[in-house]
Amino acid sequence: MNTWPNGVRRAMAQSEHESWNDRNYPGTLEICCKCDEPTGNCEEDNIIADDGNPYCHSCALCDGIIEDD
């Protein structure tokens, strides 16, 4: 599970965010439960299956979780 620096959720400068991710992979990246690649999404636009697992757009389409735009 991802954690926040010093346990405090807050905005970070881009350089601080990049450094945090480098030291704590996957850092704040959301990883697809099917292909293990970054979803490209965040909490506000993520694709979550009924079981609570995150999906990338491609895997969600293949598994019928979302419909093609």
Secondary structure, 3 states (H helix, E strand, C coil): CCCCHHHCCCCCCHHHHHHHHHHCCCCCCCECCCCCCECCCCCCCCEECCCCCEECHHHHHHCCCCCCC
